[in-house]
C-alpha cells in the first residue's frame, strides 16, 4: 500500500470542534505538551519586508498533490449524494489536557450520522501534538468510519526559527528559506504524530487561519513561506494536501499566495445548506476545487462533501 511506503519514507528521512478552532471571521472560535519549541505568546511578530511571495514551487507542489490524490482514487466504493461527517481535535479531548493556552474542553464527539471524521494532529500551533490523538483514532477505528487528517500551521518564534533555520530542503540564508524549513519540519512532526497514533489518511489538510496566542507575522509573504514549506513536507512524504480556511482568513494570513490545491471551506455557525453553498465558485480560497463544507451546531463541527466528491471518496479518506 502507498501509505505503508509513505511511512517508510518518513522513517528513512529520520525523522479548526477542531478546524476553525483558532478563531477568525467565519469559523467558530474554538488544546501532551511537546518538548519541541512553541511560539511566543501574545505577541504579533514582525517580519522584514521585501521577502516576496513563494515562487513557482507552489505549482509543482500542486501537481505532486494531484498525482498523490490520483493514486488513492478508487479505493472506496462511490456513494450517492452528499456524505455527512465531522472533524475533531484537542477540544474534544477530556477536559484539561493540552498546552496551557489551549487546554481541551471535553466537547462532544461526532453525531451517529457522521460517516467520516477528519482528525486534528495539533494542539493549536505547530510542534504541539493533539493530546488524545491515539484515543480519537481508536474511536474512529472502532466505528469503522472514513478518516482523514488535518493540522494547523503557525508562525515560529525566534527560538524555533533558529532551531530549524537550516534543517530542511531550503537555503537557510534568507528569512523565506528559514521559514520554509520551519513549515517543512512542522509537517514532519505531524507525520510522526500520525504514525505514532496509527492514523491513516491519503492526505493532510493544512489549516491556515489566525492562531490566537501564537500570532502570524505582519508579512503575508513570510507567512506563506511557512505554509509552502509544510506543503512540501507532506507531499514529499507521500501525502496529498488540501487547505482549510475561508477566503477572508486565507488572505489575512498569506495574502494572494496560491497553491491551487483542494479546499475545505468553513461556514461557521450556520447550517448544512450554507456549508453546501460554500462549495460554489464564489467561495474559492486559493484556486482549488471544493471538497468539503463545514458548519458548526450544538458544540460540534459538522461537515458535508461537496457535489461529486462522494463518487471517489478514496481520494480524500481512509476506510477503517
LUMMIKE-270899 format. One record per residue (C-alpha): residue number from 1; residue in three letters; chain; z, x, y. Coordinates in steps of 0.001 Angstrom, whole numbers. Layout:
N
<zavex n="NUM" res="ALA" chain="A" c3="Z" c1="X" c2="Y"/>
...
REM end
This chain:
320
<zavex n="1" res="UNK" chain="A" c3="0" c1="0" c2="0"/>
<zavex n="2" res="UNK" chain="A" c3="-718" c1="1152" c2="3565"/>
<zavex n="3" res="UNK" chain="A" c3="2879" c1="524" c2="4521"/>
<zavex n="4" res="UNK" chain="A" c3="4102" c1="2991" c2="1926"/>
<zavex n="5" res="UNK" chain="A" c3="1586" c1="5512" c2="3256"/>
<zavex n="6" res="UNK" chain="A" c3="2811" c1="4930" c2="6798"/>
<zavex n="7" res="UNK" chain="A" c3="6386" c1="5560" c2="5641"/>
<zavex n="8" res="UNK" chain="A" c3="5326" c1="8815" c2="4029"/>
<zavex n="9" res="UNK" chain="A" c3="3551" c1="9866" c2="7234"/>
<zavex n="10" res="UNK" chain="A" c3="6681" c1="9236" c2="9269"/>
<zavex n="11" res="UNK" chain="A" c3="8822" c1="11249" c2="6860"/>
<zavex n="12" res="UNK" chain="A" c3="6399" c1="14143" c2="6908"/>
<zavex n="13" res="UNK" chain="A" c3="6472" c1="14060" c2="10696"/>
<zavex n="14" res="UNK" chain="A" c3="10271" c1="14625" c2="10349"/>
<zavex n="15" res="UNK" chain="A" c3="11018" c1="12534" c2="11781"/>
<zavex n="16" res="UNK" chain="A" c3="13364" c1="-10445" c2="24331"/>
<zavex n="17" res="UNK" chain="A" c3="17078" c1="-14732" c2="21480"/>
<zavex n="18" res="UNK" chain="A" c3="15615" c1="-11316" c2="21176"/>
<zavex n="19" res="UNK" chain="A" c3="12365" c1="-10858" c2="23014"/>
<zavex n="20" res="UNK" chain="A" c3="12835" c1="-11824" c2="26601"/>
<zavex n="21" res="UNK" chain="A" c3="16362" c1="-10501" c2="26094"/>
<zavex n="22" res="UNK" chain="A" c3="16183" c1="-8263" c2="29127"/>
<zavex n="23" res="UNK" chain="A" c3="15647" c1="-10970" c2="31695"/>
<zavex n="24" res="UNK" chain="A" c3="12968" c1="-11459" c2="34316"/>
<zavex n="25" res="UNK" chain="A" c3="10912" c1="-14238" c2="35817"/>
<zavex n="26" res="UNK" chain="A" c3="9914" c1="-16228" c2="32752"/>
<zavex n="27" res="UNK" chain="A" c3="11655" c1="-15012" c2="29553"/>
<zavex n="28" res="UNK" chain="A" c3="15326" c1="-16015" c2="29405"/>
<zavex n="29" res="UNK" chain="A" c3="17966" c1="-13553" c2="30464"/>
<zavex n="30" res="UNK" chain="A" c3="19245" c1="-12787" c2="27470"/>
<zavex n="31" res="UNK" chain="A" c3="23279" c1="-5749" c2="22336"/>
<zavex n="32" res="UNK" chain="A" c3="25937" c1="525" c2="16364"/>
<zavex n="33" res="UNK" chain="A" c3="25634" c1="2786" c2="19132"/>
<zavex n="34" res="UNK" chain="A" c3="23267" c1="5710" c2="18547"/>
<zavex n="35" res="UNK" chain="A" c3="24025" c1="9381" c2="19069"/>
<zavex n="36" res="UNK" chain="A" c3="20763" c1="9650" c2="20986"/>
<zavex n="37" res="UNK" chain="A" c3="20979" c1="9723" c2="24789"/>
<zavex n="38" res="UNK" chain="A" c3="20995" c1="6422" c2="26647"/>
<zavex n="39" res="UNK" chain="A" c3="19630" c1="5613" c2="30062"/>
<zavex n="40" res="UNK" chain="A" c3="21581" c1="5911" c2="33297"/>
<zavex n="41" res="UNK" chain="A" c3="23424" c1="2714" c2="34035"/>
<zavex n="42" res="UNK" chain="A" c3="22973" c1="512" c2="37070"/>
<zavex n="43" res="UNK" chain="A" c3="20590" c1="2780" c2="38968"/>
<zavex n="44" res="UNK" chain="A" c3="16956" c1="2498" c2="39935"/>
<zavex n="45" res="UNK" chain="A" c3="15218" c1="5741" c2="39095"/>
<zavex n="46" res="UNK" chain="A" c3="12675" c1="7196" c2="41486"/>
<zavex n="47" res="UNK" chain="A" c3="9624" c1="8998" c2="40166"/>
<zavex n="48" res="UNK" chain="A" c3="7279" c1="11311" c2="42048"/>
<zavex n="49" res="UNK" chain="A" c3="4208" c1="9501" c2="43251"/>
<zavex n="50" res="UNK" chain="A" c3="675" c1="10611" c2="42638"/>
<zavex n="51" res="UNK" chain="A" c3="1046" c1="10833" c2="38863"/>
<zavex n="52" res="UNK" chain="A" c3="-1748" c1="8304" c2="38356"/>
<zavex n="53" res="UNK" chain="A" c3="-2243" c1="5706" c2="35677"/>
<zavex n="54" res="UNK" chain="A" c3="-2575" c1="6557" c2="31974"/>
<zavex n="55" res="UNK" chain="A" c3="-6121" c1="7643" c2="31235"/>
<zavex n="56" res="UNK" chain="A" c3="-8823" c1="6943" c2="28687"/>
<zavex n="57" res="UNK" chain="A" c3="-6436" c1="7475" c2="25791"/>
<zavex n="58" res="UNK" chain="A" c3="-5386" c1="3840" c2="26210"/>
<zavex n="59" res="UNK" chain="A" c3="-8774" c1="2630" c2="24992"/>
<zavex n="60" res="UNK" chain="A" c3="-8562" c1="4941" c2="21980"/>
<zavex n="61" res="UNK" chain="A" c3="-5135" c1="3543" c2="21136"/>
<zavex n="62" res="UNK" chain="A" c3="-6518" c1="15" c2="21306"/>
<zavex n="63" res="UNK" chain="A" c3="-9287" c1="974" c2="18881"/>
<zavex n="64" res="UNK" chain="A" c3="-6776" c1="2546" c2="16500"/>
<zavex n="65" res="UNK" chain="A" c3="-4572" c1="-533" c2="16661"/>
<zavex n="66" res="UNK" chain="A" c3="-7524" c1="-2798" c2="15865"/>
<zavex n="67" res="UNK" chain="A" c3="-8501" c1="-680" c2="12871"/>
<zavex n="68" res="UNK" chain="A" c3="-4936" c1="-796" c2="11550"/>
<zavex n="69" res="UNK" chain="A" c3="-4749" c1="-4562" c2="12004"/>
<zavex n="70" res="UNK" chain="A" c3="-8015" c1="-4962" c2="10130"/>
<zavex n="71" res="UNK" chain="A" c3="-6570" c1="-3010" c2="7210"/>
<zavex n="72" res="UNK" chain="A" c3="-3807" c1="-5608" c2="6852"/>
<zavex n="73" res="UNK" chain="A" c3="-6171" c1="-8561" c2="7079"/>
<zavex n="74" res="UNK" chain="A" c3="-6485" c1="-10999" c2="4195"/>
<zavex n="75" res="UNK" chain="A" c3="-3122" c1="-10229" c2="2594"/>
<zavex n="76" res="UNK" chain="A" c3="-1617" c1="-13681" c2="3284"/>
<zavex n="77" res="UNK" chain="A" c3="-3338" c1="-16987" c2="2463"/>
<zavex n="78" res="UNK" chain="A" c3="-4560" c1="-18891" c2="5529"/>
<zavex n="79" res="UNK" chain="A" c3="-2621" c1="-21874" c2="6880"/>
<zavex n="80" res="UNK" chain="A" c3="-3893" c1="-24958" c2="8655"/>
<zavex n="81" res="UNK" chain="A" c3="-2922" c1="-25292" c2="12316"/>
<zavex n="82" res="UNK" chain="A" c3="-206" c1="-23529" c2="14316"/>
<zavex n="83" res="UNK" chain="A" c3="2687" c1="-21919" c2="12425"/>
<zavex n="84" res="UNK" chain="A" c3="6191" c1="-22093" c2="13887"/>
<zavex n="85" res="UNK" chain="A" c3="8520" c1="-19106" c2="13841"/>
<zavex n="86" res="UNK" chain="A" c3="11289" c1="-17327" c2="15704"/>
<zavex n="87" res="UNK" chain="A" c3="12456" c1="-13968" c2="16963"/>
<zavex n="88" res="UNK" chain="A" c3="15909" c1="-12404" c2="16660"/>
<zavex n="89" res="UNK" chain="A" c3="17656" c1="-9160" c2="17563"/>
<zavex n="90" res="UNK" chain="A" c3="21021" c1="-7909" c2="18795"/>
<zavex n="91" res="UNK" chain="A" c3="22030" c1="-11213" c2="20490"/>
<zavex n="92" res="UNK" chain="A" c3="22146" c1="-12838" c2="17027"/>
<zavex n="93" res="UNK" chain="A" c3="24442" c1="-10153" c2="15572"/>
<zavex n="94" res="UNK" chain="A" c3="28128" c1="-11075" c2="15050"/>
<zavex n="95" res="UNK" chain="A" c3="29812" c1="-11243" c2="18432"/>
<zavex n="96" res="UNK" chain="A" c3="30983" c1="-7979" c2="19988"/>
<zavex n="97" res="UNK" chain="A" c3="28654" c1="-5475" c2="18290"/>
<zavex n="98" res="UNK" chain="A" c3="26364" c1="-3073" c2="20110"/>
<zavex n="99" res="UNK" chain="A" c3="26455" c1="-864" c2="23187"/>
<zavex n="100" res="UNK" chain="A" c3="28903" c1="-1842" c2="25963"/>
<zavex n="101" res="UNK" chain="A" c3="26166" c1="-3048" c2="28312"/>
<zavex n="102" res="UNK" chain="A" c3="24583" c1="-5322" c2="25711"/>
<zavex n="103" res="UNK" chain="A" c3="27143" c1="-6495" c2="23195"/>
<zavex n="104" res="UNK" chain="A" c3="25984" c1="-9057" c2="20680"/>
<zavex n="105" res="UNK" chain="A" c3="26583" c1="-12745" c2="21330"/>
<zavex n="106" res="UNK" chain="A" c3="26601" c1="-14333" c2="17890"/>
<zavex n="107" res="UNK" chain="A" c3="23709" c1="-16625" c2="18840"/>
<zavex n="108" res="UNK" chain="A" c3="22292" c1="-18909" c2="16140"/>
<zavex n="109" res="UNK" chain="A" c3="19703" c1="-17750" c2="13647"/>
<zavex n="110" res="UNK" chain="A" c3="16273" c1="-19446" c2="13411"/>
<zavex n="111" res="UNK" chain="A" c3="15877" c1="-23115" c2="12569"/>
<zavex n="112" res="UNK" chain="A" c3="14816" c1="-24042" c2="8998"/>
<zavex n="113" res="UNK" chain="A" c3="11308" c1="-24897" c2="10227"/>
<zavex n="114" res="UNK" chain="A" c3="10642" c1="-21254" c2="11135"/>
<zavex n="115" res="UNK" chain="A" c3="8126" c1="-19703" c2="8729"/>
<zavex n="116" res="UNK" chain="A" c3="8081" c1="-16277" c2="10360"/>
<zavex n="117" res="UNK" chain="A" c3="10645" c1="-14098" c2="12139"/>
<zavex n="118" res="UNK" chain="A" c3="9943" c1="-11190" c2="14492"/>
<zavex n="119" res="UNK" chain="A" c3="12963" c1="-8867" c2="14336"/>
<zavex n="120" res="UNK" chain="A" c3="14009" c1="-6633" c2="17228"/>
<zavex n="121" res="UNK" chain="A" c3="14643" c1="-2967" c2="16478"/>
<zavex n="122" res="UNK" chain="A" c3="16562" c1="-2054" c2="19622"/>
<zavex n="123" res="UNK" chain="A" c3="19898" c1="-2891" c2="21232"/>
<zavex n="124" res="UNK" chain="A" c3="18241" c1="-3236" c2="24638"/>
<zavex n="125" res="UNK" chain="A" c3="16916" c1="171" c2="25785"/>
<zavex n="126" res="UNK" chain="A" c3="15211" c1="2836" c2="23723"/>
<zavex n="127" res="UNK" chain="A" c3="17225" c1="5049" c2="21357"/>
<zavex n="128" res="UNK" chain="A" c3="19788" c1="2289" c2="20736"/>
<zavex n="129" res="UNK" chain="A" c3="19322" c1="501" c2="17378"/>
<zavex n="130" res="UNK" chain="A" c3="19855" c1="-3177" c2="16717"/>
<zavex n="131" res="UNK" chain="A" c3="23408" c1="-3012" c2="15263"/>
<zavex n="132" res="UNK" chain="A" c3="22788" c1="-5557" c2="12474"/>
<zavex n="133" res="UNK" chain="A" c3="19117" c1="-4888" c2="11744"/>
<zavex n="134" res="UNK" chain="A" c3="19627" c1="-4454" c2="7972"/>
<zavex n="135" res="UNK" chain="A" c3="21538" c1="-7744" c2="7716"/>
<zavex n="136" res="UNK" chain="A" c3="18826" c1="-9588" c2="9630"/>
<zavex n="137" res="UNK" chain="A" c3="16138" c1="-8113" c2="7400"/>
<zavex n="138" res="UNK" chain="A" c3="18130" c1="-9240" c2="4352"/>
<zavex n="139" res="UNK" chain="A" c3="18375" c1="-12756" c2="5847"/>
<zavex n="140" res="UNK" chain="A" c3="14589" c1="-12927" c2="6152"/>
<zavex n="141" res="UNK" chain="A" c3="14046" c1="-11458" c2="2684"/>
<zavex n="142" res="UNK" chain="A" c3="16379" c1="-13981" c2="1037"/>
<zavex n="143" res="UNK" chain="A" c3="14348" c1="-16829" c2="2528"/>
<zavex n="144" res="UNK" chain="A" c3="11016" c1="-15201" c2="1638"/>
<zavex n="145" res="UNK" chain="A" c3="9752" c1="-15588" c2="5194"/>
<zavex n="146" res="UNK" chain="A" c3="6981" c1="-13799" c2="7035"/>
<zavex n="147" res="UNK" chain="A" c3="8289" c1="-10868" c2="9078"/>
<zavex n="148" res="UNK" chain="A" c3="7244" c1="-8544" c2="11885"/>
<zavex n="149" res="UNK" chain="A" c3="8944" c1="-6105" c2="14246"/>
<zavex n="150" res="UNK" chain="A" c3="9304" c1="-5632" c2="17991"/>
<zavex n="151" res="UNK" chain="A" c3="11014" c1="-3022" c2="20157"/>
<zavex n="152" res="UNK" chain="A" c3="11944" c1="-2777" c2="23823"/>
<zavex n="153" res="UNK" chain="A" c3="10525" c1="176" c2="25748"/>
<zavex n="154" res="UNK" chain="A" c3="12600" c1="1619" c2="28572"/>
<zavex n="155" res="UNK" chain="A" c3="12601" c1="4396" c2="31151"/>
<zavex n="156" res="UNK" chain="A" c3="14664" c1="7524" c2="30320"/>
<zavex n="157" res="UNK" chain="A" c3="17495" c1="9065" c2="32261"/>
<zavex n="158" res="UNK" chain="A" c3="17222" c1="12736" c2="33219"/>
<zavex n="159" res="UNK" chain="A" c3="19080" c1="13934" c2="30113"/>
<zavex n="160" res="UNK" chain="A" c3="16720" c1="12087" c2="27794"/>
<zavex n="161" res="UNK" chain="A" c3="13676" c1="13195" c2="29763"/>
<zavex n="162" res="UNK" chain="A" c3="14745" c1="16829" c2="29460"/>
<zavex n="163" res="UNK" chain="A" c3="15584" c1="16499" c2="25757"/>
<zavex n="164" res="UNK" chain="A" c3="12154" c1="15174" c2="24778"/>
<zavex n="165" res="UNK" chain="A" c3="10052" c1="16833" c2="27510"/>
<zavex n="166" res="UNK" chain="A" c3="8116" c1="18991" c2="25038"/>
<zavex n="167" res="UNK" chain="A" c3="8937" c1="17102" c2="21833"/>
<zavex n="168" res="UNK" chain="A" c3="5708" c1="15269" c2="21134"/>
<zavex n="169" res="UNK" chain="A" c3="1914" c1="15477" c2="21308"/>
<zavex n="170" res="UNK" chain="A" c3="1693" c1="15727" c2="25103"/>
<zavex n="171" res="UNK" chain="A" c3="1873" c1="18633" c2="27544"/>
<zavex n="172" res="UNK" chain="A" c3="5399" c1="18561" c2="28983"/>
<zavex n="173" res="UNK" chain="A" c3="4303" c1="20493" c2="32054"/>
<zavex n="174" res="UNK" chain="A" c3="3740" c1="17262" c2="34000"/>
<zavex n="175" res="UNK" chain="A" c3="6002" c1="14281" c2="34558"/>
<zavex n="176" res="UNK" chain="A" c3="3457" c1="11998" c2="32911"/>
<zavex n="177" res="UNK" chain="A" c3="3359" c1="14232" c2="29838"/>
<zavex n="178" res="UNK" chain="A" c3="7150" c1="14317" c2="29573"/>
<zavex n="179" res="UNK" chain="A" c3="7399" c1="10544" c2="29904"/>
<zavex n="180" res="UNK" chain="A" c3="4718" c1="10020" c2="27280"/>
<zavex n="181" res="UNK" chain="A" c3="6679" c1="12257" c2="24907"/>
<zavex n="182" res="UNK" chain="A" c3="9798" c1="10148" c2="25540"/>
<zavex n="183" res="UNK" chain="A" c3="7873" c1="6986" c2="24699"/>
<zavex n="184" res="UNK" chain="A" c3="6470" c1="8671" c2="21604"/>
<zavex n="185" res="UNK" chain="A" c3="9987" c1="9581" c2="20460"/>
<zavex n="186" res="UNK" chain="A" c3="11252" c1="6061" c2="21162"/>
<zavex n="187" res="UNK" chain="A" c3="8622" c1="4818" c2="18723"/>
<zavex n="188" res="UNK" chain="A" c3="9581" c1="7366" c2="16063"/>
<zavex n="189" res="UNK" chain="A" c3="13254" c1="6444" c2="16491"/>
<zavex n="190" res="UNK" chain="A" c3="12405" c1="2780" c2="15957"/>
<zavex n="191" res="UNK" chain="A" c3="10263" c1="3537" c2="12920"/>
<zavex n="192" res="UNK" chain="A" c3="13241" c1="5364" c2="11407"/>
<zavex n="193" res="UNK" chain="A" c3="15326" c1="2240" c2="12039"/>
<zavex n="194" res="UNK" chain="A" c3="12712" c1="85" c2="10289"/>
<zavex n="195" res="UNK" chain="A" c3="12617" c1="2346" c2="7262"/>
<zavex n="196" res="UNK" chain="A" c3="16403" c1="2541" c2="7008"/>
<zavex n="197" res="UNK" chain="A" c3="16694" c1="-1261" c2="7177"/>
<zavex n="198" res="UNK" chain="A" c3="13839" c1="-1915" c2="4759"/>
<zavex n="199" res="UNK" chain="A" c3="11826" c1="-3862" c2="7315"/>
<zavex n="200" res="UNK" chain="A" c3="8118" c1="-4048" c2="6549"/>
<zavex n="201" res="UNK" chain="A" c3="5594" c1="-5063" c2="9187"/>
<zavex n="202" res="UNK" chain="A" c3="1905" c1="-4394" c2="9741"/>
<zavex n="203" res="UNK" chain="A" c3="2524" c1="-3922" c2="13468"/>
<zavex n="204" res="UNK" chain="A" c3="5169" c1="-3363" c2="16116"/>
<zavex n="205" res="UNK" chain="A" c3="5214" c1="-5453" c2="19276"/>
<zavex n="206" res="UNK" chain="A" c3="6053" c1="-3338" c2="22337"/>
<zavex n="207" res="UNK" chain="A" c3="8346" c1="-5338" c2="24632"/>
<zavex n="208" res="UNK" chain="A" c3="7607" c1="-4477" c2="28285"/>
<zavex n="209" res="UNK" chain="A" c3="9857" c1="-6085" c2="30890"/>
<zavex n="210" res="UNK" chain="A" c3="12710" c1="-5143" c2="33257"/>
<zavex n="211" res="UNK" chain="A" c3="15745" c1="-3807" c2="31372"/>
<zavex n="212" res="UNK" chain="A" c3="18980" c1="-4577" c2="33286"/>
<zavex n="213" res="UNK" chain="A" c3="21397" c1="-1613" c2="33455"/>
<zavex n="214" res="UNK" chain="A" c3="18537" c1="645" c2="32304"/>
<zavex n="215" res="UNK" chain="A" c3="16030" c1="111" c2="35100"/>
<zavex n="216" res="UNK" chain="A" c3="12428" c1="1238" c2="35140"/>
<zavex n="217" res="UNK" chain="A" c3="11320" c1="3621" c2="37901"/>
<zavex n="218" res="UNK" chain="A" c3="9620" c1="2579" c2="41129"/>
<zavex n="219" res="UNK" chain="A" c3="6369" c1="4229" c2="39962"/>
<zavex n="220" res="UNK" chain="A" c3="4263" c1="1931" c2="37735"/>
<zavex n="221" res="UNK" chain="A" c3="2140" c1="4889" c2="36631"/>
<zavex n="222" res="UNK" chain="A" c3="5208" c1="6742" c2="35384"/>
<zavex n="223" res="UNK" chain="A" c3="6450" c1="3627" c2="33590"/>
<zavex n="224" res="UNK" chain="A" c3="3055" c1="3134" c2="31979"/>
<zavex n="225" res="UNK" chain="A" c3="3222" c1="6672" c2="30596"/>
<zavex n="226" res="UNK" chain="A" c3="6314" c1="5722" c2="28573"/>
<zavex n="227" res="UNK" chain="A" c3="4536" c1="2658" c2="27151"/>
<zavex n="228" res="UNK" chain="A" c3="1421" c1="4664" c2="26334"/>
<zavex n="229" res="UNK" chain="A" c3="3471" c1="7294" c2="24507"/>
<zavex n="230" res="UNK" chain="A" c3="5184" c1="4575" c2="22467"/>
<zavex n="231" res="UNK" chain="A" c3="1825" c1="3035" c2="21590"/>
<zavex n="232" res="UNK" chain="A" c3="612" c1="6372" c2="20253"/>
<zavex n="233" res="UNK" chain="A" c3="3830" c1="6893" c2="18279"/>
<zavex n="234" res="UNK" chain="A" c3="3384" c1="3633" c2="16396"/>
<zavex n="235" res="UNK" chain="A" c3="-337" c1="3903" c2="15768"/>
<zavex n="236" res="UNK" chain="A" c3="-124" c1="7498" c2="14541"/>
<zavex n="237" res="UNK" chain="A" c3="2497" c1="6345" c2="12021"/>
<zavex n="238" res="UNK" chain="A" c3="133" c1="3679" c2="10699"/>
<zavex n="239" res="UNK" chain="A" c3="1288" c1="588" c2="12571"/>
<zavex n="240" res="UNK" chain="A" c3="-883" c1="-1700" c2="14638"/>
<zavex n="241" res="UNK" chain="A" c3="537" c1="-2620" c2="18050"/>
<zavex n="242" res="UNK" chain="A" c3="711" c1="-5526" c2="20450"/>
<zavex n="243" res="UNK" chain="A" c3="2612" c1="-6207" c2="23662"/>
<zavex n="244" res="UNK" chain="A" c3="5237" c1="-8804" c2="24509"/>
<zavex n="245" res="UNK" chain="A" c3="5622" c1="-9783" c2="28160"/>
<zavex n="246" res="UNK" chain="A" c3="4303" c1="-12111" c2="30861"/>
<zavex n="247" res="UNK" chain="A" c3="1609" c1="-11247" c2="33430"/>
<zavex n="248" res="UNK" chain="A" c3="4244" c1="-11030" c2="36169"/>
<zavex n="249" res="UNK" chain="A" c3="6706" c1="-8873" c2="34224"/>
<zavex n="250" res="UNK" chain="A" c3="3984" c1="-6559" c2="32931"/>
<zavex n="251" res="UNK" chain="A" c3="2621" c1="-5962" c2="36426"/>
<zavex n="252" res="UNK" chain="A" c3="6144" c1="-5483" c2="37789"/>
<zavex n="253" res="UNK" chain="A" c3="6801" c1="-2655" c2="35334"/>
<zavex n="254" res="UNK" chain="A" c3="3446" c1="-919" c2="34722"/>
<zavex n="255" res="UNK" chain="A" c3="1112" c1="-2240" c2="37424"/>
<zavex n="256" res="UNK" chain="A" c3="-2527" c1="-2552" c2="36380"/>
<zavex n="257" res="UNK" chain="A" c3="-2190" c1="-442" c2="33213"/>
<zavex n="258" res="UNK" chain="A" c3="-4218" c1="-1940" c2="30365"/>
<zavex n="259" res="UNK" chain="A" c3="-4124" c1="-1285" c2="26637"/>
<zavex n="260" res="UNK" chain="A" c3="-6254" c1="-4261" c2="25643"/>
<zavex n="261" res="UNK" chain="A" c3="-4149" c1="-4893" c2="22510"/>
<zavex n="262" res="UNK" chain="A" c3="-2970" c1="-8286" c2="21148"/>
<zavex n="263" res="UNK" chain="A" c3="-440" c1="-10245" c2="23186"/>
<zavex n="264" res="UNK" chain="A" c3="2760" c1="-12183" c2="22516"/>
<zavex n="265" res="UNK" chain="A" c3="3326" c1="-14344" c2="25578"/>
<zavex n="266" res="UNK" chain="A" c3="6664" c1="-15690" c2="26803"/>
<zavex n="267" res="UNK" chain="A" c3="7040" c1="-19118" c2="28384"/>
<zavex n="268" res="UNK" chain="A" c3="10809" c1="-19099" c2="28988"/>
<zavex n="269" res="UNK" chain="A" c3="12940" c1="-22242" c2="28760"/>
<zavex n="270" res="UNK" chain="A" c3="10043" c1="-24662" c2="28438"/>
<zavex n="271" res="UNK" chain="A" c3="8523" c1="-26233" c2="25334"/>
<zavex n="272" res="UNK" chain="A" c3="6269" c1="-25689" c2="22324"/>
<zavex n="273" res="UNK" chain="A" c3="3480" c1="-27322" c2="24300"/>
<zavex n="274" res="UNK" chain="A" c3="3859" c1="-24824" c2="27129"/>
<zavex n="275" res="UNK" chain="A" c3="4084" c1="-21930" c2="24660"/>
<zavex n="276" res="UNK" chain="A" c3="731" c1="-23002" c2="23221"/>
<zavex n="277" res="UNK" chain="A" c3="-622" c1="-23321" c2="26741"/>
<zavex n="278" res="UNK" chain="A" c3="218" c1="-19632" c2="27263"/>
<zavex n="279" res="UNK" chain="A" c3="-2411" c1="-18826" c2="24632"/>
<zavex n="280" res="UNK" chain="A" c3="-5047" c1="-19620" c2="27257"/>
<zavex n="281" res="UNK" chain="A" c3="-7038" c1="-17087" c2="29258"/>
<zavex n="282" res="UNK" chain="A" c3="-5046" c1="-17858" c2="32407"/>
<zavex n="283" res="UNK" chain="A" c3="-2012" c1="-16118" c2="30900"/>
<zavex n="284" res="UNK" chain="A" c3="-3654" c1="-12856" c2="29853"/>
<zavex n="285" res="UNK" chain="A" c3="-1211" c1="-9952" c2="30246"/>
<zavex n="286" res="UNK" chain="A" c3="-3334" c1="-6820" c2="29798"/>
<zavex n="287" res="UNK" chain="A" c3="-6678" c1="-7959" c2="28463"/>
<zavex n="288" res="UNK" chain="A" c3="-5838" c1="-8510" c2="24795"/>
<zavex n="289" res="UNK" chain="A" c3="-6147" c1="-11622" c2="22597"/>
<zavex n="290" res="UNK" chain="A" c3="-3295" c1="-14153" c2="22445"/>
<zavex n="291" res="UNK" chain="A" c3="-1420" c1="-14178" c2="19127"/>
<zavex n="292" res="UNK" chain="A" c3="1975" c1="-15807" c2="19746"/>
<zavex n="293" res="UNK" chain="A" c3="3578" c1="-18048" c2="22346"/>
<zavex n="294" res="UNK" chain="A" c3="7348" c1="-18103" c2="22786"/>
<zavex n="295" res="UNK" chain="A" c3="9702" c1="-20656" c2="24278"/>
<zavex n="296" res="UNK" chain="A" c3="13495" c1="-20954" c2="24475"/>
<zavex n="297" res="UNK" chain="A" c3="15548" c1="-24003" c2="23498"/>
<zavex n="298" res="UNK" chain="A" c3="19062" c1="-24579" c2="22179"/>
<zavex n="299" res="UNK" chain="A" c3="20011" c1="-20882" c2="22439"/>
<zavex n="300" res="UNK" chain="A" c3="17118" c1="-19870" c2="20196"/>
<zavex n="301" res="UNK" chain="A" c3="13828" c1="-18098" c2="20757"/>
<zavex n="302" res="UNK" chain="A" c3="11098" c1="-20205" c2="19140"/>
<zavex n="303" res="UNK" chain="A" c3="7534" c1="-19039" c2="18576"/>
<zavex n="304" res="UNK" chain="A" c3="4212" c1="-20538" c2="17579"/>
<zavex n="305" res="UNK" chain="A" c3="922" c1="-18949" c2="16540"/>
<zavex n="306" res="UNK" chain="A" c3="-1998" c1="-19306" c2="18918"/>
<zavex n="307" res="UNK" chain="A" c3="-5203" c1="-21098" c2="17819"/>
<zavex n="308" res="UNK" chain="A" c3="-6987" c1="-19323" c2="14972"/>
<zavex n="309" res="UNK" chain="A" c3="-4155" c1="-16902" c2="14188"/>
<zavex n="310" res="UNK" chain="A" c3="-2940" c1="-18828" c2="11124"/>
<zavex n="311" res="UNK" chain="A" c3="-6288" c1="-18142" c2="9455"/>
<zavex n="312" res="UNK" chain="A" c3="-5323" c1="-14484" c2="8894"/>
<zavex n="313" res="UNK" chain="A" c3="-1552" c1="-14072" c2="9103"/>
<zavex n="314" res="UNK" chain="A" c3="-1656" c1="-10776" c2="7221"/>
<zavex n="315" res="UNK" chain="A" c3="-2826" c1="-9031" c2="10383"/>
<zavex n="316" res="UNK" chain="A" c3="481" c1="-9917" c2="12046"/>
<zavex n="317" res="UNK" chain="A" c3="3168" c1="-10351" c2="9370"/>
<zavex n="318" res="UNK" chain="A" c3="4518" c1="-9046" c2="6090"/>
<zavex n="319" res="UNK" chain="A" c3="5244" c1="-11672" c2="3445"/>
<zavex n="320" res="UNK" chain="A" c3="8648" c1="-11291" c2="1777"/>
REM end
